[in-house]
Amino acid sequence: MGTLPILIFPTHVTAARAKKGSGATAVHLPNATRQSERIGPQIQRLEQAFAEGRGALRADVEGAEPEKVLVLETVGSITDFFNAVRRIRGMEWLAEVDEEMAADQDFYRPDRRN
């Protein structure tokens, strides 16, 4: 088996808040505790898959099975996220922009919530 790159999940860091532009509608975001509740189990399963050799990093996405691709969703500006991805050697940026998100209990626009 070849040597695979190591995927390290760093300790979370609170990013500086982006300045609101004129006319922008704020999106309600869950706090860190809620985010940990929401995605903690999935991150643990991902880490376990890598530890057990069921997960692997690839140099390209050609021929990748869609159900085996890690998808990360962002809310708001992606500038900081894009800059972080760009600094990871071998990481490839694939983007699909969906301007409208379905509201749920954690992510919603307060002015549109009923």
N, C-alpha and C positions, 0 to 999 in steps of 0.2 A: 504494500500500500504506500502510495506517495505521501510526502509531507504536505499537510494542509496548513494554510495560514491560521493563526489563532485569532478568534473573535473575542475581544474583551469588552465587556459592558462596564463602563466606568460608573463611579458613584454619581448620582444625579447632581446637577448644578442648577441653581435657580438663575435663569437668564434675565437680563434687564428687560423691562417692559418696553415694548415698542410704542413710540409716540403715535397717537391717533391722528389720522388725516382728517381733513374737513369732510363732514358728511358721512363718515364711516360709522357703522353700527357695531357696537361691541358685542362680542360673543362671550357668553357665560362659560367659564372653564372650571372643571373640578379642581379641588385642592390636591396637594401631594398625597395625602392619606387616601383619598378616594381613588386617585390614579393608581396607587399601589394596590388597592383592592381590585380595581378593574383589570389591570394588565399584569400584575405580579404573577399569577398562576401561569399565564401564557409565556412569560419570560422564563420562569422556572422550567417549563416543558421544553422550551427552545434550548436552554442551557443543557438540560438532560440529554436531549437529542444529539447535541454536539459531543457531549461527554461519552455517549454510547456509540458514537460513530454513525448515527443515523442522519446527521446533518453535515453539510459540507459547504465550503465556499468555492465558487467557481470563478474562473477568470473571465467568462463571458456568459451571456444569457441565451445564446443561440441553442435551441433545442430543449430549453428548460421546461419542465412540466409546470404549468401555471399553479397547480395546487401545492407545489413544493417551493414556491417563491415567497420570500418574506416581503410583505407589503407593510409599509409604515404610512400612516395617515397623519397629516398635520392640519392644524387649524390656524388661520391667519397667515401672516407672512412666512414664507419658507426660506427667507434669506439666510438666517443663521443655520438652519438645517442643511441647506444646500452647501454652504461654506464648510460645514463639518464633513459632509460626504466627500466633497472635493479634496479634502486633505487626507483621505484614507486611500492609500495606494491600492489600486485594483478594484476599488468600489466604483460601480457604474450607476449613473443617475438616469432613471427612467421616470418620466413625469406624466401624469394625466391630471388635468385640472378639472375639478368639479366645483363650480362656483357656488352651488346650493347644496347644503348638507341637510340630511334629515335630522330634525331636532330629537333629542332624547333627554333624559333627566340630568345628564352631565354637560352636554354641549347644546346650547340653544341661544337664540338672540332674544334678549329680554323684551324687546319691543314687539316681538311676533309670537310670544308664548301665550297660549290660551289654556 
